[in-house]
Amino acid sequence: MATANKNLSVYDKASIPNAKDFRFGIVVSEWNTEVTEGLFNGAIEALLDCGAVKENIIRWDVPGSFELTYGSKKMIATKNVDAVIAIGSVIQGETKHFDFVCSATAQGIKDLNVQTDTPVIFCVLTDNNLQQAIDRSGGKHGNKGTEAAIAAIKMAALGN
């Protein structure tokens, strides 16, 4: 398992560009809010810790992970952001719905990265159960939202 014995929230602040001059968009799925709010909190805390200005962070909510691609696309088109973090959580159920949502969301975010000059960070947990998602959104493995924020800062700096 990729997160075994790894805390996703650990980063070396000295190796990360200062985020004070960047604008960030965060698009958050309203599905599995216990998880997505944890991811959002991890992302916002890391952005602020690395110098981002609260007024330069824009949050939009969308109904589910499938809608993250459209929300991210519209944010890029209308809000002049340097990077977008797409936050979602899809938990395995009894049907193939999980596979379709995960695949389409990953493809959509990838497409935005190819088609636009604004990086979109994939912060969508695709777990087998709720406990795994909790463990990665502020639980025993730290917070994937923190990791996504650090990636967003690095990618924003790369683009400037």
PASEDREN-785523 format. One record per residue: residue in three letters; chain; x, y, z of N, C-alpha, C, CB in turn. Coordinates in steps of 0.1 Angstrom, whole numbers, plus 5000, padded with zeros to 4 digits. Glycine has a CB too. Layout:
<pts>
+------+-------+------+------+------+-------+-------+-------+------+------+------+-------+-------+-------+
| rest | kette | n_px | n_py | n_pz | ca_px | ca_py | ca_pz | c_px | c_py | c_pz | cb_px | cb_py | cb_pz |
+------+-------+------+------+------+-------+-------+-------+------+------+------+-------+-------+-------+
|  ala |     A |    X |    Y |    Z |     X |     Y |     Z |    X |    Y |    Z |     X |     Y |     Z |
...
+------+-------+------+------+------+-------+-------+-------+------+------+------+-------+-------+-------+
</pts>
This chain:
<pts>
+------+-------+------+------+------+-------+-------+-------+------+------+------+-------+-------+-------+
| rest | kette | n_px | n_py | n_pz | ca_px | ca_py | ca_pz | c_px | c_py | c_pz | cb_px | cb_py | cb_pz |
+------+-------+------+------+------+-------+-------+-------+------+------+------+-------+-------+-------+
|  met |     A | 5008 | 4988 | 5000 |  5000 |  5000 |  5000 | 5009 | 5012 | 5000 |  4990 |  5000 |  5012 |
|  ala |     A | 5006 | 5022 | 4991 |  5014 |  5034 |  4990 | 5015 | 5042 | 5002 |  5009 |  5042 |  4978 |
|  thr |     A | 5005 | 5042 | 5010 |  5005 |  5051 |  5022 | 5009 | 5044 | 5035 |  4991 |  5057 |  5024 |
|  ala |     A | 5013 | 5031 | 5034 |  5017 |  5024 |  5046 | 5029 | 5031 | 5052 |  5020 |  5009 |  5042 |
|  asn |     A | 5029 | 5034 | 5065 |  5039 |  5040 |  5072 | 5043 | 5054 | 5067 |  5052 |  5031 |  5072 |
|  lys |     A | 5034 | 5061 | 5060 |  5037 |  5074 |  5055 | 5026 | 5084 | 5059 |  5037 |  5073 |  5039 |
|  asn |     A | 5030 | 5095 | 5064 |  5021 |  5106 |  5068 | 5021 | 5116 | 5056 |  5026 |  5113 |  5081 |
|  leu |     A | 5009 | 5117 | 5050 |  5008 |  5126 |  5038 | 5009 | 5140 | 5042 |  4995 |  5123 |  5032 |
|  ser |     A | 5009 | 5144 | 5054 |  5010 |  5158 |  5058 | 5024 | 5164 | 5061 |  5001 |  5160 |  5070 |
|  val |     A | 5034 | 5155 | 5059 |  5047 |  5160 |  5062 | 5053 | 5166 | 5050 |  5056 |  5148 |  5067 |
|  tyr |     A | 5058 | 5178 | 5051 |  5065 |  5185 |  5040 | 5076 | 5194 | 5046 |  5056 |  5193 |  5031 |
|  asp |     A | 5086 | 5196 | 5038 |  5097 |  5205 |  5041 | 5094 | 5219 | 5036 |  5111 |  5200 |  5036 |
|  lys |     A | 5090 | 5228 | 5045 |  5086 |  5241 |  5041 | 5097 | 5249 | 5034 |  5081 |  5249 |  5053 |
|  ala |     A | 5109 | 5246 | 5038 |  5121 |  5253 |  5032 | 5123 | 5250 | 5017 |  5133 |  5250 |  5040 |
|  ser |     A | 5117 | 5239 | 5013 |  5119 |  5234 |  4999 | 5107 | 5238 | 4990 |  5121 |  5219 |  4998 |
|  ile |     A | 5098 | 5246 | 4996 |  5086 |  5249 |  4988 | 5086 | 5264 | 4985 |  5073 |  5245 |  4996 |
|  pro |     A | 5082 | 5268 | 4973 |  5082 |  5282 |  4970 | 5072 | 5290 | 4979 |  5078 |  5285 |  4955 |
|  asn |     A | 5074 | 5302 | 4982 |  5064 |  5310 |  4989 | 5052 | 5312 | 4981 |  5070 |  5324 |  4994 |
|  ala |     A | 5040 | 5310 | 4986 |  5028 |  5310 |  4979 | 5021 | 5324 | 4979 |  5018 |  5300 |  4984 |
|  lys |     A | 5027 | 5334 | 4985 |  5020 |  5347 |  4987 | 5015 | 5354 | 4974 |  5029 |  5356 |  4994 |
|  asp |     A | 5022 | 5352 | 4963 |  5018 |  5358 |  4951 | 5009 | 5350 | 4942 |  5030 |  5362 |  4943 |
|  phe |     A | 5004 | 5339 | 4946 |  4996 |  5330 |  4938 | 4982 | 5330 | 4942 |  5001 |  5316 |  4939 |
|  arg |     A | 4973 | 5328 | 4932 |  4958 |  5326 |  4935 | 4955 | 5312 | 4933 |  4950 |  5336 |  4925 |
|  phe |     A | 4948 | 5306 | 4943 |  4944 |  5292 |  4942 | 4929 | 5290 | 4942 |  4950 |  5285 |  4954 |
|  gly |     A | 4925 | 5281 | 4934 |  4911 |  5277 |  4934 | 4910 | 5263 | 4940 |  4905 |  5276 |  4920 |
|  ile |     A | 4900 | 5261 | 4948 |  4897 |  5248 |  4954 | 4883 | 5244 | 4951 |  4900 |  5248 |  4970 |
|  val |     A | 4881 | 5233 | 4944 |  4868 |  5229 |  4940 | 4865 | 5216 | 4948 |  4867 |  5226 |  4924 |
|  val |     A | 4855 | 5216 | 4956 |  4852 |  5206 |  4966 | 4839 | 5199 | 4963 |  4852 |  5212 |  4980 |
|  ser |     A | 4840 | 5186 | 4963 |  4828 |  5177 |  4961 | 4820 | 5177 | 4974 |  4831 |  5163 |  4957 |
|  glu |     A | 4806 | 5179 | 4973 |  4798 |  5178 |  4984 | 4794 | 5164 | 4988 |  4785 |  5186 |  4981 |
|  trp |     A | 4798 | 5154 | 4981 |  4796 |  5140 |  4984 | 4807 | 5135 | 4993 |  4796 |  5131 |  4971 |
|  asn |     A | 4803 | 5128 | 5004 |  4812 |  5123 |  5014 | 4819 | 5135 | 5021 |  4823 |  5114 |  5008 |
|  thr |     A | 4810 | 5144 | 5026 |  4815 |  5157 |  5032 | 4825 | 5155 | 5044 |  4804 |  5165 |  5036 |
|  glu |     A | 4823 | 5144 | 5051 |  4832 |  5142 |  5063 | 4846 | 5140 | 5057 |  4828 |  5129 |  5070 |
|  val |     A | 4848 | 5134 | 5046 |  4861 |  5133 |  5040 | 4865 | 5145 | 5033 |  4861 |  5121 |  5030 |
|  thr |     A | 4857 | 5151 | 5024 |  4861 |  5162 |  5016 | 4864 | 5175 | 5024 |  4850 |  5165 |  5006 |
|  glu |     A | 4856 | 5176 | 5035 |  4859 |  5188 |  5044 | 4873 | 5186 | 5051 |  4848 |  5190 |  5055 |
|  gly |     A | 4876 | 5174 | 5055 |  4889 |  5171 |  5060 | 4900 | 5174 | 5050 |  4890 |  5156 |  5065 |
|  leu |     A | 4898 | 5170 | 5038 |  4908 |  5173 |  5027 | 4909 | 5188 | 5025 |  4904 |  5166 |  5014 |
|  phe |     A | 4898 | 5195 | 5025 |  4898 |  5209 |  5023 | 4906 | 5216 | 5034 |  4884 |  5215 |  5022 |
|  asn |     A | 4903 | 5212 | 5047 |  4910 |  5218 |  5058 | 4925 | 5215 | 5057 |  4905 |  5212 |  5071 |
|  gly |     A | 4929 | 5204 | 5053 |  4944 |  5201 |  5051 | 4950 | 5210 | 5041 |  4946 |  5186 |  5048 |
|  ala |     A | 4942 | 5212 | 5030 |  4947 |  5220 |  5019 | 4949 | 5234 | 5023 |  4938 |  5219 |  5006 |
|  ile |     A | 4938 | 5240 | 5029 |  4938 |  5254 |  5032 | 4949 | 5257 | 5043 |  4924 |  5258 |  5038 |
|  glu |     A | 4951 | 5248 | 5053 |  4961 |  5250 |  5063 | 4975 | 5250 | 5057 |  4960 |  5239 |  5073 |
|  ala |     A | 4977 | 5241 | 5047 |  4991 |  5241 |  5041 | 4993 | 5253 | 5032 |  4992 |  5228 |  5033 |
|  leu |     A | 4983 | 5257 | 5025 |  4984 |  5269 |  5016 | 4988 | 5281 | 5025 |  4972 |  5272 |  5008 |
|  leu |     A | 4980 | 5283 | 5036 |  4983 |  5295 |  5044 | 4996 | 5293 | 5051 |  4972 |  5296 |  5055 |
|  asp |     A | 5000 | 5281 | 5055 |  5013 |  5279 |  5062 | 5025 | 5283 | 5052 |  5014 |  5265 |  5067 |
|  cys |     A | 5022 | 5281 | 5040 |  5033 |  5283 |  5030 | 5032 | 5297 | 5024 |  5032 |  5273 |  5019 |
|  gly |     A | 5024 | 5306 | 5030 |  5024 |  5320 |  5026 | 5012 | 5325 | 5017 |  5036 |  5323 |  5018 |
|  ala |     A | 5003 | 5316 | 5014 |  4992 |  5320 |  5006 | 4983 | 5330 | 5014 |  4983 |  5308 |  5001 |
|  val |     A | 4977 | 5339 | 5007 |  4969 |  5350 |  5013 | 4954 | 5345 | 5012 |  4970 |  5364 |  5006 |
|  lys |     A | 4947 | 5345 | 5023 |  4934 |  5340 |  5024 | 4925 | 5345 | 5013 |  4928 |  5343 |  5037 |
|  glu |     A | 4926 | 5358 | 5010 |  4918 |  5365 |  4999 | 4921 | 5359 | 4985 |  4920 |  5380 |  5000 |
|  asn |     A | 4932 | 5353 | 4984 |  4936 |  5347 |  4971 | 4933 | 5332 | 4970 |  4951 |  5349 |  4969 |
|  ile |     A | 4925 | 5327 | 4978 |  4920 |  5313 |  4978 | 4905 | 5313 | 4976 |  4924 |  5306 |  4991 |
|  ile |     A | 4901 | 5307 | 4965 |  4886 |  5307 |  4961 | 4881 | 5293 | 4963 |  4884 |  5313 |  4947 |
|  arg |     A | 4870 | 5291 | 4970 |  4864 |  5278 |  4971 | 4851 | 5278 | 4964 |  4863 |  5274 |  4986 |
|  trp |     A | 4849 | 5267 | 4956 |  4836 |  5264 |  4950 | 4832 | 5250 | 4954 |  4837 |  5266 |  4934 |
|  asp |     A | 4820 | 5248 | 4956 |  4815 |  5234 |  4959 | 4807 | 5229 | 4947 |  4805 |  5234 |  4971 |
|  val |     A | 4808 | 5216 | 4944 |  4801 |  5210 |  4933 | 4794 | 5197 | 4939 |  4811 |  5206 |  4921 |
|  pro |     A | 4784 | 5192 | 4933 |  4776 |  5181 |  4939 | 4784 | 5169 | 4942 |  4765 |  5178 |  4930 |
|  gly |     A | 4793 | 5165 | 4933 |  4800 |  5152 |  4935 | 4814 | 5152 | 4928 |  4792 |  5140 |  4930 |
|  ser |     A | 4821 | 5142 | 4928 |  4834 |  5141 |  4922 | 4834 | 5142 | 4907 |  4841 |  5128 |  4926 |
|  phe |     A | 4823 | 5136 | 4901 |  4822 |  5137 |  4887 | 4821 | 5151 | 4882 |  4809 |  5129 |  4882 |
|  glu |     A | 4816 | 5160 | 4890 |  4814 |  5174 |  4886 | 4827 | 5183 | 4888 |  4803 |  5180 |  4893 |
|  leu |     A | 4837 | 5177 | 4894 |  4850 |  5184 |  4897 | 4856 | 5189 | 4884 |  4859 |  5175 |  4904 |
|  thr |     A | 4856 | 5182 | 4873 |  4862 |  5186 |  4861 | 4855 | 5199 | 4856 |  4861 |  5175 |  4850 |
|  tyr |     A | 4842 | 5199 | 4855 |  4835 |  5211 |  4850 | 4838 | 5223 | 4860 |  4820 |  5209 |  4849 |
|  gly |     A | 4837 | 5221 | 4873 |  4839 |  5232 |  4882 | 4853 | 5237 | 4881 |  4837 |  5227 |  4896 |
|  ser |     A | 4863 | 5228 | 4879 |  4877 |  5233 |  4877 | 4879 | 5240 | 4864 |  4886 |  5220 |  4878 |
|  lys |     A | 4872 | 5235 | 4854 |  4873 |  5242 |  4841 | 4867 | 5256 | 4842 |  4866 |  5234 |  4830 |
|  lys |     A | 4856 | 5258 | 4848 |  4850 |  5271 |  4849 | 4858 | 5280 | 4858 |  4835 |  5270 |  4855 |
|  met |     A | 4864 | 5275 | 4868 |  4872 |  5283 |  4877 | 4884 | 5288 | 4870 |  4877 |  5275 |  4890 |
|  ile |     A | 4891 | 5280 | 4862 |  4902 |  5284 |  4853 | 4898 | 5295 | 4844 |  4908 |  5272 |  4846 |
|  ala |     A | 4886 | 5294 | 4838 |  4881 |  5303 |  4828 | 4877 | 5317 | 4834 |  4870 |  5297 |  4820 |
|  thr |     A | 4873 | 5317 | 4846 |  4867 |  5329 |  4852 | 4874 | 5335 | 4864 |  4853 |  5326 |  4856 |
|  lys |     A | 4883 | 5329 | 4870 |  4889 |  5334 |  4883 | 4904 | 5337 | 4883 |  4886 |  5324 |  4893 |
|  asn |     A | 4910 | 5335 | 4871 |  4924 |  5339 |  4870 | 4933 | 5333 | 4881 |  4926 |  5354 |  4870 |
|  val |     A | 4932 | 5320 | 4883 |  4939 |  5313 |  4893 | 4952 | 5307 | 4887 |  4930 |  5301 |  4899 |
|  asp |     A | 4962 | 5305 | 4896 |  4975 |  5299 |  4892 | 4975 | 5284 | 4893 |  4986 |  5305 |  4901 |
|  ala |     A | 4966 | 5279 | 4901 |  4964 |  5264 |  4902 | 4951 | 5261 | 4909 |  4976 |  5258 |  4911 |
|  val |     A | 4945 | 5249 | 4905 |  4933 |  5245 |  4911 | 4935 | 5232 | 4918 |  4921 |  5244 |  4900 |
|  ile |     A | 4929 | 5230 | 4930 |  4929 |  5217 |  4937 | 4915 | 5211 | 4936 |  4934 |  5219 |  4952 |
|  ala |     A | 4913 | 5200 | 4930 |  4900 |  5193 |  4928 | 4900 | 5183 | 4940 |  4899 |  5187 |  4914 |
|  ile |     A | 4890 | 5185 | 4949 |  4889 |  5176 |  4961 | 4876 | 5168 | 4960 |  4889 |  5185 |  4974 |
|  gly |     A | 4878 | 5155 | 4961 |  4867 |  5146 |  4961 | 4869 | 5133 | 4969 |  4862 |  5143 |  4947 |
|  ser |     A | 4859 | 5125 | 4970 |  4860 |  5112 |  4977 | 4850 | 5103 | 4971 |  4858 |  5113 |  4992 |
|  val |     A | 4855 | 5092 | 4965 |  4846 |  5081 |  4959 | 4849 | 5069 | 4967 |  4848 |  5080 |  4944 |
|  ile |     A | 4839 | 5063 | 4973 |  4841 |  5051 |  4981 | 4834 | 5039 | 4974 |  4835 |  5053 |  4996 |
|  gln |     A | 4841 | 5028 | 4973 |  4837 |  5016 |  4966 | 4823 | 5012 | 4972 |  4847 |  5005 |  4968 |
|  gly |     A | 4814 | 5009 | 4963 |  4801 |  5004 |  4967 | 4799 | 4990 | 4961 |  4790 |  5013 |  4962 |
|  glu |     A | 4787 | 4986 | 4959 |  4784 |  4973 |  4954 | 4782 | 4972 | 4939 |  4771 |  4968 |  4961 |
|  thr |     A | 4783 | 4984 | 4932 |  4781 |  4984 |  4918 | 4793 | 4989 | 4911 |  4769 |  4992 |  4914 |
|  lys |     A | 4793 | 4989 | 4898 |  4804 |  4995 |  4890 | 4804 | 5010 | 4889 |  4803 |  4989 |  4876 |
|  his |     A | 4795 | 5016 | 4895 |  4794 |  5031 |  4895 | 4808 | 5037 | 4900 |  4783 |  5036 |  4905 |
|  phe |     A | 4814 | 5031 | 4910 |  4827 |  5035 |  4915 | 4837 | 5036 | 4904 |  4831 |  5026 |  4926 |
|  asp |     A | 4838 | 5026 | 4896 |  4848 |  5025 |  4885 | 4846 | 5036 | 4875 |  4847 |  5011 |  4878 |
|  phe |     A | 4833 | 5038 | 4871 |  4830 |  5049 |  4861 | 4833 | 5063 | 4866 |  4816 |  5047 |  4857 |
|  val |     A | 4829 | 5065 | 4879 |  4831 |  5079 |  4884 | 4846 | 5081 | 4886 |  4824 |  5080 |  4898 |
|  cys |     A | 4853 | 5072 | 4892 |  4868 |  5073 |  4894 | 4875 | 5075 | 4880 |  4874 |  5061 |  4901 |
|  ser |     A | 4872 | 5067 | 4871 |  4879 |  5068 |  4858 | 4876 | 5081 | 4851 |  4875 |  5056 |  4849 |
|  ala |     A | 4863 | 5085 | 4850 |  4859 |  5097 |  4843 | 4865 | 5110 | 4850 |  4844 |  5099 |  4843 |
|  thr |     A | 4865 | 5110 | 4863 |  4871 |  5121 |  4871 | 4886 | 5122 | 4868 |  4868 |  5120 |  4886 |
|  ala |     A | 4893 | 5111 | 4869 |  4907 |  5112 |  4867 | 4910 | 5116 | 4852 |  4913 |  5098 |  4869 |
|  gln |     A | 4903 | 5111 | 4843 |  4904 |  5115 |  4829 | 4902 | 5130 | 4827 |  4895 |  5107 |  4820 |
|  gly |     A | 4891 | 5134 | 4833 |  4887 |  5148 |  4832 | 4898 | 5158 | 4837 |  4874 |  5151 |  4839 |
|  ile |     A | 4903 | 5155 | 4849 |  4913 |  5163 |  4855 | 4926 | 5162 | 4846 |  4917 |  5158 |  4869 |
|  lys |     A | 4929 | 5150 | 4841 |  4941 |  5149 |  4832 | 4939 | 5158 | 4820 |  4943 |  5134 |  4828 |
|  asp |     A | 4927 | 5157 | 4814 |  4924 |  5165 |  4802 | 4926 | 5180 | 4804 |  4910 |  5162 |  4797 |
|  leu |     A | 4922 | 5185 | 4816 |  4924 |  5199 |  4819 | 4938 | 5202 | 4820 |  4917 |  5203 |  4832 |
|  asn |     A | 4946 | 5193 | 4825 |  4961 |  5196 |  4826 | 4967 | 5196 | 4812 |  4967 |  5185 |  4835 |
|  val |     A | 4962 | 5189 | 4803 |  4967 |  5189 |  4789 | 4962 | 5201 | 4781 |  4964 |  5176 |  4782 |
|  gln |     A | 4950 | 5204 | 4783 |  4943 |  5214 |  4775 | 4945 | 5229 | 4780 |  4929 |  5211 |  4774 |
|  thr |     A | 4948 | 5231 | 4792 |  4950 |  5245 |  4798 | 4964 | 5247 | 4803 |  4939 |  5247 |  4809 |
|  asp |     A | 4967 | 5259 | 4806 |  4980 |  5263 |  4811 | 4979 | 5264 | 4826 |  4985 |  5275 |  4805 |
|  thr |     A | 4968 | 5260 | 4832 |  4966 |  5261 |  4847 | 4966 | 5247 | 4853 |  4953 |  5268 |  4851 |
|  pro |     A | 4976 | 5244 | 4862 |  4976 |  5230 |  4867 | 4964 | 5227 | 4876 |  4989 |  5228 |  4875 |
|  val |     A | 4958 | 5215 | 4875 |  4947 |  5211 |  4883 | 4953 | 5199 | 4891 |  4934 |  5207 |  4874 |
|  ile |     A | 4952 | 5200 | 4904 |  4958 |  5189 |  4912 | 4947 | 5179 | 4916 |  4964 |  5195 |  4925 |
|  phe |     A | 4949 | 5167 | 4914 |  4939 |  5156 |  4916 | 4940 | 5152 | 4931 |  4942 |  5144 |  4907 |
|  cys |     A | 4930 | 5156 | 4938 |  4929 |  5153 |  4953 | 4916 | 5146 | 4955 |  4930 |  5166 |  4962 |
|  val |     A | 4915 | 5135 | 4948 |  4903 |  5126 |  4949 | 4907 | 5113 | 4955 |  4896 |  5125 |  4935 |
|  leu |     A | 4902 | 5110 | 4966 |  4904 |  5097 |  4973 | 4895 | 5087 | 4966 |  4902 |  5098 |  4988 |
|  thr |     A | 4900 | 5076 | 4963 |  4893 |  5065 |  4957 | 4895 | 5052 | 4966 |  4897 |  5062 |  4942 |
|  asp |     A | 4888 | 5051 | 4976 |  4890 |  5041 |  4987 | 4880 | 5030 | 4986 |  4890 |  5048 |  5000 |
|  asn |     A | 4884 | 5019 | 4993 |  4875 |  5007 |  4994 | 4864 | 5009 | 5004 |  4883 |  4995 |  4997 |
|  asn |     A | 4867 | 5018 | 5014 |  4857 |  5019 |  5025 | 4859 | 5033 | 5032 |  4858 |  5008 |  5036 |
|  leu |     A | 4850 | 5037 | 5040 |  4850 |  5050 |  5046 | 4862 | 5051 | 5055 |  4837 |  5052 |  5054 |
|  gln |     A | 4866 | 5041 | 5062 |  4877 |  5042 |  5072 | 4890 | 5045 | 5064 |  4879 |  5029 |  5079 |
|  gln |     A | 4892 | 5039 | 5053 |  4904 |  5043 |  5045 | 4904 | 5058 | 5041 |  4905 |  5034 |  5032 |
|  ala |     A | 4893 | 5063 | 5037 |  4891 |  5077 |  5034 | 4894 | 5086 | 5046 |  4877 |  5080 |  5028 |
|  ile |     A | 4889 | 5082 | 5057 |  4891 |  5090 |  5069 | 4906 | 5090 | 5073 |  4883 |  5084 |  5081 |
|  asp |     A | 4912 | 5079 | 5071 |  4927 |  5077 |  5074 | 4935 | 5087 | 5066 |  4931 |  5063 |  5073 |
|  arg |     A | 4930 | 5090 | 5054 |  4938 |  5098 |  5044 | 4933 | 5113 | 5044 |  4937 |  5092 |  5031 |
|  ser |     A | 4924 | 5116 | 5051 |  4918 |  5130 |  5051 | 4919 | 5136 | 5065 |  4903 |  5130 |  5047 |
|  gly |     A | 4930 | 5133 | 5072 |  4932 |  5139 |  5085 | 4934 | 5128 | 5096 |  4921 |  5148 |  5089 |
|  gly |     A | 4934 | 5116 | 5092 |  4935 |  5105 |  5101 | 4949 | 5100 | 5103 |  4926 |  5093 |  5097 |
|  lys |     A | 4951 | 5087 | 5105 |  4964 |  5081 |  5108 | 4974 | 5082 | 5097 |  4962 |  5067 |  5111 |
|  his |     A | 4970 | 5084 | 5084 |  4980 |  5086 |  5074 | 4982 | 5101 | 5070 |  4975 |  5079 |  5061 |
|  gly |     A | 4976 | 5110 | 5079 |  4978 |  5124 |  5076 | 4967 | 5129 | 5067 |  4992 |  5127 |  5069 |
|  asn |     A | 4970 | 5138 | 5058 |  4960 |  5144 |  5050 | 4964 | 5146 | 5035 |  4956 |  5158 |  5056 |
|  lys |     A | 4958 | 5139 | 5026 |  4961 |  5141 |  5012 | 4958 | 5155 | 5007 |  4952 |  5130 |  5004 |
|  gly |     A | 4949 | 5162 | 5014 |  4947 |  5176 |  5010 | 4959 | 5185 | 5012 |  4935 |  5182 |  5019 |
|  thr |     A | 4967 | 5182 | 5023 |  4979 |  5189 |  5025 | 4989 | 5186 | 5014 |  4985 |  5184 |  5039 |
|  glu |     A | 4990 | 5174 | 5010 |  4999 |  5170 |  4999 | 4995 | 5177 | 4986 |  4999 |  5154 |  4997 |
|  ala |     A | 4982 | 5177 | 4984 |  4977 |  5184 |  4971 | 4980 | 5199 | 4971 |  4962 |  5182 |  4970 |
|  ala |     A | 4979 | 5205 | 4983 |  4982 |  5220 |  4984 | 4997 | 5222 | 4981 |  4979 |  5225 |  4998 |
|  ile |     A | 5006 | 5213 | 4986 |  5020 |  5215 |  4983 | 5023 | 5213 | 4968 |  5028 |  5205 |  4991 |
|  ala |     A | 5016 | 5203 | 4962 |  5017 |  5201 |  4948 | 5012 | 5213 | 4940 |  5009 |  5189 |  4943 |
|  ala |     A | 5001 | 5219 | 4944 |  4996 |  5231 |  4938 | 5006 | 5243 | 4938 |  4982 |  5235 |  4944 |
|  ile |     A | 5012 | 5245 | 4950 |  5022 |  5256 |  4951 | 5033 | 5253 | 4942 |  5027 |  5257 |  4965 |
|  lys |     A | 5039 | 5241 | 4941 |  5050 |  5238 |  4933 | 5046 | 5240 | 4918 |  5055 |  5224 |  4935 |
|  met |     A | 5034 | 5235 | 4914 |  5030 |  5236 |  4900 | 5027 | 5251 | 4896 |  5018 |  5228 |  4898 |
|  ala |     A | 5022 | 5259 | 4906 |  5019 |  5273 |  4903 | 5033 | 5280 | 4901 |  5012 |  5280 |  4915 |
|  ala |     A | 5043 | 5277 | 4909 |  5056 |  5283 |  4907 | 5062 | 5278 | 4894 |  5065 |  5279 |  4919 |
|  leu |     A | 5060 | 5266 | 4890 |  5065 |  5261 |  4877 | 5059 | 5269 | 4865 |  5062 |  5246 |  4876 |
|  gly |     A | 5047 | 5273 | 4866 |  5040 |  5280 |  4856 | 5043 | 5295 | 4855 |  5025 |  5278 |  4857 |
|  asn |     A | 5050 | 5300 | 4865 |  5053 |  5314 |  4866 | 5067 | 5317 | 4864 |  5048 |  5321 |  4879 |
+------+-------+------+------+------+-------+-------+-------+------+------+------+-------+-------+-------+
</pts>
